Amino acid sequence: MSVERAQACVNVAAIERNCARLRGELRPGVELCAVVKADGYGHGAVASATAALAGGASWLAVATGEEALELRSAGLARTRLLVMGALTPPELRQALAADADVVAWRERDLEALARAGGGRVHVKLDSGMGRLGTRDPGEATRVLAAARAAPGVEPVGAMTHFATADELHDDGFFAAQLQMFAGWAAQARDAQRDLVLHAANSAAVLRDAGAHFDLVRCGIAIYGMDPFGEDPAARALEPALELSSYVAEVKRCAAGESAGYGRRFIAERDTHLAVLPIGYGDGWRRGLSNNADVLIAGRRYPLVGTVSMDNVTVDLGADGRAERLRGEPAMLIGRQGEERITAEEVARRLGTINYEVTCALTPRVSRAYHRDGAPLEAIERAQIESAVGAGSAAPPQGGGEPHTRARQALDAGAG
């Protein structure tokens, strides 16, 4: 039986099916943008992007210029790509070298874009999130007008982001944000008919079709996690990631003996402890000390004691047959037999959200990709990425000389 110290197994077919399921929520003509920032929410950016495009996404979105370059370097050359985050001058050059769209909300952002050689821009209205974007619809309108006049700058989108789409009892805040954006977006569309309007995240897609506009930006749901933090299955979503380790040791623990730093577990009876070589160095948080379950041989067992950097301990009980579990796979997120542990369950125990659970997985956790159990070999991955790069979407608009100059400046290390 092959086991790994700490491994995240990602089913690319699940990502494809989740994207197809989300597209089923959209009216004809509305496009799906797959958000693959933060290494695809811990799933692997390139593999996730490739699967999302195969599942019907036509745009990709990331947070940084470096993330955009990673996708382009992997062969995703012709897919429309949006960098959503704030960008330093070097990051802006990276984004433009990747032929990506960028976001602006101040006229000085446009000046920086023009100095860098120009490019495609989406103007962001802060309708209530309180982070990036301008709160003033009038300023957002002026920025769009300035973008149309700026040399080399092409305004292509108008956007916002919802703060409470995943909170169904939000005292009308989501509806107020939607109303504010819709009013401004209608005026923006009157001034420029070809603007792409977009606002909806995963939760908004499932909550209100009125938030869909021309494009929706889905992140958490494409990975099969519930944007409302409840149960993916209830929303016909299929978790793509399983996190596993294995039973490296089984040892007897007599009543009164302890395990782990601080002796936070002291056995009340004779029992057996399994040691799994995974810990917070892998992203399995210390807050799960005495506060999680693990699946071994299709049964739930409690994690006991303190989560350390490299190991956790699991109480297997007094049955002498526990010794036979040495070497068995152990599932921390995923399914064994009739039992399952979701990222949502882990998040509830930690008092956080499912996003953080998978994003926290460190590079020390190996990633393995498969299609419904069949390993996705490197050659197949390359073939898929090549096919996606050749024809998954229309070539980005306006990608001429300014972007060539930006790439040359980046390659030369210009400051």
N, C-alpha and C positions, 0 to 999 in steps of 0.2 A: 504494500500500500504506500503510495507516494504522498508525502506530507511536506509542508513548508513551515518554517518558523513563524512567519507572519505573511499572509498573502491576501490580496484583494482580487477576487475573480469577478470579471465584468462581462456580462452577457450583452454583446453588441446587438443581438436580435431583439432584446428587450427594449433597448433605446430606440431602435427602428420602430417597433410596435407602439411605443409610447408617443413617438412623434406622429405616427399615423392616427392614433387615437385623438391627439390634440388637434390635428388638422380636421378631424371630423366635427369639431366644435365650430369651425370657421365657415362663414359664408363664402361662396365662390369669389375668387379674386383677392382674398385676404391671404397674405403670406406669413409663413412661420420662420421666425429667427430663433435659432438654437443658441443659447448662451452657454459658452464653454470656458468661461474665465476660471481662474483658480484651478488650473489643470483639470478642467471639466468637473468641477465640484469634487475633486479627488478621484475621479474615474479615469482620468487620462484624456487630455484635450484632443489630441489627434484622432484617437480611436472613437471618442464620443462624437466629434464633429463629423467624421466619415459616416458613422452609423446614422446620425441625425439627418444628414443629407440624403442618405439612402431611404430614410423614412419619410421624406417629403419636405424637410426644411429647405429653404432657398437662400437664407441669410445665416451668417454666424456673427456672434458678438462676444467680445472680450473686454477686459478692463484696461489693459496696458499695451503699449507698443510692442514690447517684447513678446507678449502672448500672440499678437498678430503676426509677427515675424515667424514664430514657431509654426503656425498653421501654414503660412506660405511656403516655408522651407520643407514642409512635409508633403508638398505637392498639391495643396488645395489652392490652386492658383487663380481660378476663375470665379470663385464664389464671392458674392458681395459680403463685405466684412466691415463691421462697425466696432470702433474702439470707444467705449462709453465713459471712460474715466477722465479725470483731470490729468493733463500732460505737461511735464516739464519740457523745455526746448529739446533736449536729447530724445525724450520719449515721443515728442511730436514727430521728429525726424524718423524715428523707428516706424511709427504708424504710417507715415507717408511713404516710406520705403516699402512697406507692405501693401501699398495701394489700398489702404483702408479709409473708410469714412471716419470723421472725428466729430466731437460735440463742442459747441460753443454757446455762450450766453452773454458775453460782453463784446463790445466792439474791439477792445484790445485783443481778445482771442482771435478775431479775424485778422488783425494786423500781424500777429505772430504767425498765423497760417500763411498769409501772403508773403511774409519775409522768408518762410521756409520753402516757398515755391508754389504754394497754392494747393487746393484739394477740395474734396467734397465735405460738406459740413451739415450737421443737424443742429438746429437751434432748440435749446431746452428751456421750457417754462417750469419753474418750481411751483406746482399747484398745491403743495402742502407737505412734501417730504422734508423740506427744510435743509437740504444739502446742496448739491450742485444745481445750477440753473438760476434764472432770475425770477423773483416773485412778481415782477411788474410786467403784465401783459404788453403794456405799451413799449417797454424796453425790448422785450422779445421781438415785437413787430419791427422796431427800428433796427435790431441786429439782423433780422432777415433782409431788410431793405439794404443795409450796408453790405451784406454778403453778396447781394446781386451786383453791387457796384465795385466790389473789391477785385483787384486784378488777380486772376488765377483761381479765385474762390468760387465754388459752385454750391449754392444752397440746395440741398436735396431732401431735407427732412425736417419735421417739427415733432417734438416729443415731450413727454413728461414721465413721471414715475409715481406709482401709488404707494402710500404709506401703510394703509390698513386693508388692502384687498383681501388679505388672509384672515381678517377679523370680521366675522359676519355681524357682530353686534358692536358697531363702531360709532353709534350715534350719528350716522349719516355722513361721516367724514369722507368715505370713499365716494359717495354720490356727489358731494360738494366738489371734490377734486375733479371728478369726471365732468361735471357741469362747467367748471372753470376752463378746463382744457378744451372741451368741445367748442365752447364759444370762441375762444381765441383761435383754435385750429380752423374753424370755419372762415374767419376773416383772413387767416394766412392763406388758405386755399383759394379764396377769391382773388388774392393778389398774385398767386403763383399756382396754377392748376396742377402742375406735376409734382408738388411736394408729397412726400411719403409721410403720412401721419401715423404715429405709434405711441402707445401708452401702456398696454396690458402686459403684466407679468403672468406667471402660471396661474396664480389665484384669480386674477381678474379675468383670464380666459374662461375659467370654469364658472365664474360668478355672474358675469354680465356681458352679453354679446354686444351691448352698446359701447363697450370699451375696446372693441377689436380694431376699429378704424381700418387702415390699410395693411398693417403689419403688427404681429404680436411677438413679444420677446419672452420665450419660455426657457427657464433654467431648471429649477428643481423637479418639475414634472417630467421632463424628458428622461431623467434618470430613474423614474418610477417611484419617486418619493412624493408624499402628499403635501401640497403647498399649505394646507390647513393644519398640518401636524397631527393628523388623526390616523387614518388607515388607508394606505394606497389602494388596497383591493376594493374598498368601497367606492373608489373613484375610477375603477378600471385601469389603474396604473400598475406597472410591473417592476418591482425593484430590480435594478440591473446589477447591483454590487453585493457580493457576499464577502465577509471578512472572516478568515479562519486562521487557526494555529493548530497545535497538536499537543497531546499529552506526552510531555517529555519525561515525566517521572510520576510515579505513584508511591506514596509513603504513608506508613501508619502514623496516626497522630492520637496519642492517648489523651484522655480527659485531663484538662489542666495544662496541656502543652499548647504552644502558640505558633503562629505563622506570620511572617512579614514584619516590616518596620513598625515600631511602636506597639507591637503585640495587640493590634486592633482586632485580631481574632484569637480567642482562647477557647479551645474545644470544651464543650460541656459534657461530652461523652466520647468514647472511643470512636474513631472514624478513620477515613482515608482521605488524603489530600492529593489532588492532581496539580502538577506544576505545568503551566503553559508558558512558553518562552516569548511572551508578548507583553508590552507595557506602555507606559506613557511616552517612551522613546519612539513608539510606533504610532502614537496618536490615541491610544486607549487610555482615556483620561483618569487621573488619580481620584477624581470625584466619583468614580465607580467602585471605590473601595467598599466592600460589604454592601454593594448596591447594584448588582447586575446578575444576570443568569448567563449560562453558557450551555450550548447543546453538545452532548457527547453521546454517541451511539443512539441518537434519536430521543434522548431524554434531557430535561432541564436539570441543571445543577447550579447551586448558588456560588457565585464568586465570593470568596471570604478573605479577609485580611486586606492589607494595603496594596494597592496597585503600585508596583515599583517601575523603574525605567525599563526593565527587560523581562519581568516575570509577573505572573499572577497565580494565585492558588484558588482551587475549586474544591468544595466539599463533596466528596463522592459517597459519603455514608459509610456505615459499619460493615456492609456486606463484603466478605472476603473476596468475592468475584471482582471487586473493583480493581484488583491487581491486573486483571486481564485487559484493562482499558489503556494500559501503557502503549504508546504509539498510535492511538486512535486520533483521527481528526477531531478538532474542536471548533464549533461554529460560534462566533461572537455576534455576527450579523448575518442572517440568512435562514435557510430552512434545512432541517434534517427530519426525514420522515414526516410525521404529522405536526411537528413543532416548528415554530418560526420565531425569530427575533428580528424586529424591524429597526431601522434607524430611528423611527419615531419613538419606539419604546426606550431605546437608549437615551434619546434626547429628553424624554420626560423624566427619566431618572436623574439626569444631570441638570434639569431645569433650564434647558436650552432648546435649540431648534435642530431639526434634522440636517439642515445645511451644514451646520458646524461639525456634526459627527463625521461626515465623509470628507469634508474639506480639511479636517484636522489630521487625516492619515498622512504620515510622513513618508519621505522617499525610501525609508528603510523597509517599508512594506512593499514587497514585489507585487506587480500587477500582472495578471494573466487574463487573456482575452479569449472568449469562446463564443460560439453561435449555438445556443441551446445545447450546450454540452460538448460540441465538437470544437477542438482547439482551433483558434484562428492563427494560422501559421504566418510567418513574416511575409512569405511570398504572396499569400492571399491578401494580406493587409496592403501590400504595395500595389497589387492589382486594383483593389477597390479604390485606394487613394488616387491612383492614376486615372481611373475612370471618372471619379468625381471631379478631379481637376480639369478633365477634358471637356466635361459637358453638363455639370450639375445645375448651372445657372448661366444666365446671360453675363457676358463680360461686364465688369463695373464700368460705369459711365465716366467720362472725363479723365481717363487715366493716362494722359499724354505726357508731354515734356516736363511739366512741373514735378511729377512723381519720379521721372527718370533722374532729374537733377537732385531730388531729395535722396534717392538711393545712392547716387554717386557721392553726395556729401557725407552720407552715413558711412559708406565704405571707406572714405578718406579720413574719417574721424574728425570731421570739421566741428568746431566748437560753437 
